[in-house]
Amino acid sequence: MTSNGPGARIPVRDVFGLDTDLVVPGFAEPGEHVPEIDPAYRFNPDVTLALLAGFAHNRRVLVQGLHGTGKSTHIEQVAARLNWPCLRVNLDGHLSRLDLVGRDAVVLRDGKQVTEFREGVLPWSLRRPMALILDEYDAGRPDVMFVIQRLLERDGSFTLTDTNTVLRPHPGFRLFATANTVGLGNLNGLYHGVQRLNHAQIDRWNIVAALDYLPPAAEAAIVHARVPGLAGEHGRRLVAAMVAVAGLTREGFRAGDLSALMSPRTVITWAENCEIFGDPALAFRLTFLNKCDEAERPVVAEYFQRCFDRELDESPLAATA
């Protein structure tokens, strides 16, 4: 991997299809840590511009959205088109400060066991032109969050107290994060395990972008790209109905009628299962309906009936028949 900074100039209009004359820095050639380009991915214009500002001007960008909206993938796909090396770290509740910073390890040297400090993923990333993505940012442990806080300054240096070393970020180092909430905690009960974040830390993020689900036509295009077996008129109608069911679950979630919703990832899985089972209703039940609260299944079954004109066993009409 090159240790130099980005030297290429990439026109946003040509690469991302946005109506702007912006030119952003990037790398001429992809390296081993550059994500693969997904030609089926659909960019949200506002979030894309926010991320490009992060890459071009070294802004710290936090992307917030419900599960399945493609937050991490959005960052990866922007990085892929800039040939910018990328690394994702999941801040689940088990990731500790030592995992990030490093720890002492016993190694064999000249036939003898010695103890030496092994750097973690954070110092490793800081030394390189690397876009570090912190996934599930709102689920990080407090000791981890305070390690990250210093990095949120644009030119924030990082001190390895174990070795008395001060690390200054490489000019090509960038920091992004994704979260389901904006640091206010699990208000609706949907995201168990997230934490209320220190407001001083939230205040240090330069840009906070909100990513919602795609319009139905764009979501259907992605499903067709992922499941090419659903081409043709029958497949087009089937996918349109599936996307419509997903849209109703999201409206039901916002209205408080449901505690679960269908993400685009679930729609794609449903489409794949349709090919396996040959029955959209059975595939729907096995993909999504069985994950729902039992008390909410009649509501979900009603959504299915409205889009497919077919009753499920869980629907209120089937129960009274």
C-alpha positions as CSV (number, residue, x, y, z in Angstrom):
1,M,0.0,0.0,0.0
2,T,1.3,3.5,-0.9
3,S,2.3,5.7,2.0
4,N,1.8,8.8,-0.1
5,G,-1.3,11.0,0.1
6,P,-4.0,11.2,-2.6
7,G,-2.5,12.5,-5.8
8,A,-5.3,12.1,-8.3
9,R,-8.1,14.6,-9.1
10,I,-11.5,13.0,-9.5
11,P,-14.4,14.9,-11.1
12,V,-17.6,14.3,-9.0
13,R,-19.8,14.9,-12.0
14,D,-18.2,12.1,-14.1
15,V,-17.8,9.6,-11.3
16,F,-20.8,10.1,-9.1
17,G,-23.2,11.6,-11.6
18,L,-23.9,14.7,-9.4
19,D,-24.6,18.1,-11.0
20,T,-21.6,19.9,-9.7
21,D,-18.1,20.9,-10.9
22,L,-16.4,19.7,-7.7
23,V,-13.2,17.9,-8.1
24,V,-12.0,15.8,-5.1
25,P,-8.7,14.1,-4.3
26,G,-8.2,10.4,-4.7
27,F,-5.7,7.8,-5.7
28,A,-4.8,6.8,-9.2
29,E,-4.7,3.0,-8.5
30,P,-6.6,0.8,-6.1
31,G,-4.7,-1.0,-3.3
32,E,-5.4,-4.0,-1.3
33,H,-7.6,-2.2,1.2
34,V,-9.8,-0.4,-1.3
35,P,-13.3,-1.8,-1.4
36,E,-14.6,-3.3,-4.6
37,I,-17.0,-1.1,-6.7
38,D,-20.6,-2.2,-6.6
39,P,-22.1,-1.0,-9.9
40,A,-25.6,-1.6,-8.5
41,Y,-25.3,0.8,-5.6
42,R,-27.4,3.9,-5.6
43,F,-26.0,7.0,-4.0
44,N,-27.9,9.5,-1.9
45,P,-26.8,12.9,-3.3
46,D,-26.7,14.8,0.0
47,V,-24.9,12.0,1.9
48,T,-22.5,11.6,-1.0
49,L,-21.6,15.3,-0.9
50,A,-21.2,15.1,2.9
51,L,-18.8,12.2,2.5
52,L,-16.9,13.8,-0.3
53,A,-16.4,16.8,1.9
54,G,-15.0,14.5,4.5
55,F,-12.5,13.0,2.1
56,A,-11.6,16.3,0.4
57,H,-11.4,18.6,3.4
58,N,-10.6,16.1,6.2
59,R,-14.0,16.6,7.9
60,R,-15.2,14.1,10.5
61,V,-18.5,12.7,9.1
62,L,-21.1,10.8,11.1
63,V,-23.8,9.0,9.1
64,Q,-27.0,8.3,11.0
65,G,-29.9,6.1,9.8
66,L,-32.1,3.2,10.5
67,H,-30.7,-0.3,10.0
68,G,-30.4,-1.5,6.5
69,T,-30.2,1.9,4.9
70,G,-26.6,1.2,3.7
71,K,-24.7,3.7,5.8
72,S,-21.3,1.8,5.9
73,T,-21.7,0.6,2.3
74,H,-22.3,4.2,1.3
75,I,-19.0,5.3,2.7
76,E,-17.2,2.2,1.2
77,Q,-18.6,2.9,-2.2
78,V,-17.5,6.5,-2.2
79,A,-14.1,5.3,-1.1
80,A,-14.0,2.7,-3.8
81,R,-14.5,5.3,-6.5
82,L,-11.8,7.4,-5.0
83,N,-9.5,4.4,-4.7
84,W,-9.1,5.4,-1.0
85,P,-8.1,2.5,1.3
86,C,-10.8,1.8,3.8
87,L,-11.1,-0.1,7.1
88,R,-14.2,-0.9,9.2
89,V,-14.2,-1.4,12.9
90,N,-17.4,-2.5,14.7
91,L,-17.7,-0.8,18.1
92,D,-19.7,-3.6,19.7
93,G,-19.9,-3.8,23.5
94,H,-17.0,-6.2,23.6
95,L,-14.4,-4.0,21.8
96,S,-12.1,-2.6,24.5
97,R,-9.6,0.2,24.7
98,L,-6.7,-2.3,24.4
99,D,-8.2,-3.7,21.2
100,L,-8.1,-0.2,19.7
101,V,-4.8,1.1,21.1
102,G,-2.7,-2.1,21.6
103,R,-1.4,-4.3,24.3
104,D,1.6,-6.1,25.6
105,A,2.1,-9.5,24.1
106,V,4.6,-12.3,24.8
107,V,6.6,-13.1,21.6
108,L,9.5,-15.4,20.9
109,R,12.8,-13.7,20.0
110,D,16.1,-15.4,19.6
111,G,14.6,-18.5,21.2
112,K,13.5,-16.5,24.3
113,Q,10.1,-15.3,25.4
114,V,10.0,-11.5,25.7
115,T,7.2,-9.1,26.2
116,E,6.7,-6.3,23.7
117,F,3.9,-3.8,22.9
118,R,1.8,-4.6,19.9
119,E,-0.1,-1.7,18.4
120,G,-3.9,-1.9,17.8
121,V,-5.9,-1.0,14.8
122,L,-6.1,2.7,15.7
123,P,-2.3,3.5,15.6
124,W,-2.0,1.3,12.6
125,S,-4.6,3.3,10.7
126,L,-3.3,6.7,11.8
127,R,0.1,6.0,10.2
128,R,-1.5,5.4,6.7
129,P,-3.7,7.0,4.1
130,M,-6.8,5.2,5.4
131,A,-10.5,5.9,5.8
132,L,-11.3,4.5,9.2
133,I,-15.1,3.7,9.6
134,L,-16.4,3.2,13.1
135,D,-19.6,1.1,12.8
136,E,-22.2,1.0,15.5
137,Y,-20.7,4.2,16.9
138,D,-23.5,4.6,19.5
139,A,-22.8,1.2,20.9
140,G,-19.2,1.8,21.9
141,R,-18.1,1.4,25.5
142,P,-17.3,4.6,27.4
143,D,-13.6,3.8,27.7
144,V,-13.4,3.3,23.9
145,M,-15.3,6.5,23.2
146,F,-12.9,8.7,25.2
147,V,-10.0,7.2,23.2
148,I,-11.7,8.3,20.0
149,Q,-12.6,11.7,21.2
150,R,-9.1,13.1,20.7
151,L,-9.1,11.9,17.1
152,L,-12.2,14.0,16.4
153,E,-10.0,17.1,16.3
154,R,-8.9,17.7,12.7
155,D,-5.2,17.5,13.4
156,G,-5.6,15.7,16.7
157,S,-2.5,13.8,17.6
158,F,-2.7,10.5,19.5
159,T,-0.5,9.5,22.5
160,L,0.5,6.0,23.1
161,T,1.0,6.1,26.8
162,D,2.5,2.5,26.9
163,T,5.4,3.6,24.7
164,N,5.4,7.4,25.3
165,T,4.9,7.9,21.6
166,V,2.9,10.8,20.0
167,L,1.3,9.8,16.7
168,R,0.3,12.5,14.2
169,P,-2.3,11.4,11.7
170,H,-1.1,10.7,8.2
171,P,-2.3,13.5,5.8
172,G,-4.4,10.9,4.1
173,F,-6.1,9.6,7.3
174,R,-9.9,10.1,7.4
175,L,-12.4,9.3,10.1
176,F,-16.1,8.3,9.6
177,A,-18.7,6.7,11.8
178,T,-22.2,5.2,11.4
179,A,-24.9,5.0,14.0
180,N,-28.6,4.1,14.2
181,T,-29.2,7.0,16.6
182,V,-27.7,10.4,17.1
183,G,-26.5,9.7,20.6
184,L,-29.8,10.1,22.4
185,G,-30.0,6.4,23.4
186,N,-32.6,3.7,22.8
187,L,-35.7,6.0,22.8
188,N,-38.0,3.7,20.8
189,G,-36.7,0.4,22.1
190,L,-35.6,-0.7,18.7
191,Y,-31.8,-0.5,19.2
192,H,-31.0,-2.3,22.4
193,G,-27.4,-1.9,23.4
194,V,-26.9,1.7,22.2
195,Q,-25.8,4.3,24.7
196,R,-26.4,8.0,25.3
197,L,-23.3,9.6,24.0
198,N,-21.3,12.4,25.5
199,H,-22.6,15.6,23.9
200,A,-19.1,17.1,23.9
201,Q,-18.1,14.2,21.6
202,I,-21.1,14.6,19.3
203,D,-20.3,18.3,19.1
204,R,-16.8,17.4,17.7
205,W,-18.2,15.7,14.5
206,N,-17.9,18.3,11.8
207,I,-20.8,16.8,9.6
208,V,-23.8,14.7,10.6
209,A,-25.6,13.2,7.6
210,A,-28.9,11.4,7.8
211,L,-29.5,8.5,5.4
212,D,-33.0,7.3,4.7
213,Y,-34.3,4.5,2.6
214,L,-34.2,4.8,-1.2
215,P,-37.2,5.7,-3.3
216,P,-39.2,2.6,-4.4
217,A,-37.9,2.6,-8.0
218,A,-34.2,2.8,-6.9
219,E,-34.8,0.1,-4.3
220,A,-36.4,-2.2,-6.9
221,A,-33.5,-1.6,-9.3
222,I,-31.1,-2.8,-6.6
223,V,-33.2,-5.9,-6.0
224,H,-33.2,-6.7,-9.8
225,A,-29.4,-6.2,-9.9
226,R,-28.9,-8.6,-6.9
227,V,-31.4,-11.2,-8.1
228,P,-31.2,-11.2,-11.9
229,G,-33.5,-14.3,-12.0
230,L,-36.5,-11.9,-11.4
231,A,-36.1,-10.2,-14.8
232,G,-39.1,-10.0,-17.0
233,E,-42.6,-8.6,-16.5
234,H,-43.6,-11.2,-13.8
235,G,-40.4,-10.4,-11.9
236,R,-40.9,-6.7,-12.3
237,R,-44.4,-6.9,-10.8
238,L,-43.2,-9.2,-8.0
239,V,-40.4,-6.9,-7.0
240,A,-42.6,-3.8,-7.1
241,A,-45.0,-5.5,-4.8
242,M,-42.3,-6.6,-2.4
243,V,-40.9,-3.1,-2.2
244,A,-44.4,-1.8,-1.6
245,V,-44.8,-4.2,1.4
246,A,-41.4,-3.0,2.7
247,G,-42.6,0.6,2.4
248,L,-45.8,-0.1,4.3
249,T,-43.8,-1.7,7.2
250,R,-41.6,1.5,7.4
251,E,-44.8,3.7,7.5
252,G,-46.2,1.4,10.1
253,F,-43.0,1.7,12.2
254,R,-43.0,5.5,12.0
255,A,-46.7,5.5,13.0
256,G,-46.0,3.2,16.0
257,D,-48.0,0.3,14.6
258,L,-45.0,-2.0,14.3
259,S,-41.8,-2.5,16.2
260,A,-39.9,-4.0,13.2
261,L,-39.5,-2.9,9.6
262,M,-38.2,-4.4,6.4
263,S,-34.8,-3.1,5.4
264,P,-33.6,-3.2,1.7
265,R,-31.3,-6.0,2.8
266,T,-34.4,-8.0,3.9
267,V,-36.1,-7.3,0.6
268,I,-33.1,-8.7,-1.3
269,T,-33.1,-11.8,1.0
270,W,-36.9,-12.2,0.4
271,A,-36.3,-12.0,-3.4
272,E,-33.5,-14.6,-3.1
273,N,-35.8,-16.9,-1.0
274,C,-38.5,-16.5,-3.6
275,E,-36.3,-18.2,-6.0
276,I,-35.5,-21.0,-3.5
277,F,-39.1,-21.7,-2.4
278,G,-41.0,-20.6,-5.5
279,D,-43.7,-19.0,-3.3
280,P,-43.6,-15.3,-2.3
281,A,-45.9,-15.9,0.6
282,L,-43.8,-18.7,2.1
283,A,-40.6,-16.8,1.4
284,F,-42.1,-13.7,3.1
285,R,-43.0,-15.7,6.2
286,L,-39.6,-17.3,6.5
287,T,-37.7,-14.1,5.7
288,F,-39.6,-11.5,7.7
289,L,-42.9,-12.4,9.2
290,N,-41.5,-14.9,11.7
291,K,-39.2,-12.2,13.1
292,C,-42.1,-10.0,14.0
293,D,-43.9,-9.8,17.3
294,E,-46.8,-12.3,17.3
295,A,-49.2,-9.6,18.2
296,E,-48.1,-7.5,15.2
297,R,-48.3,-10.3,12.6
298,P,-51.9,-9.6,11.6
299,V,-50.9,-6.0,10.7
300,V,-47.9,-7.3,8.6
301,A,-50.2,-9.9,6.9
302,E,-52.6,-7.0,6.0
303,Y,-49.8,-5.2,4.3
304,F,-49.0,-8.3,2.3
305,Q,-52.6,-8.7,1.3
306,R,-52.8,-5.1,0.1
307,C,-49.8,-5.5,-2.1
308,F,-50.3,-9.2,-3.3
309,D,-54.1,-9.5,-3.1
310,R,-53.5,-12.7,-1.2
311,E,-54.4,-13.7,2.4
312,L,-51.9,-15.1,4.8
313,D,-52.8,-17.5,7.6
314,E,-51.9,-14.6,10.0
315,S,-54.3,-12.1,8.5
316,P,-57.4,-11.2,10.5
317,L,-59.8,-12.3,7.7
318,A,-58.2,-15.8,7.6
319,A,-58.6,-16.1,11.4
320,T,-62.4,-15.4,11.1
321,A,-63.0,-17.6,8.1
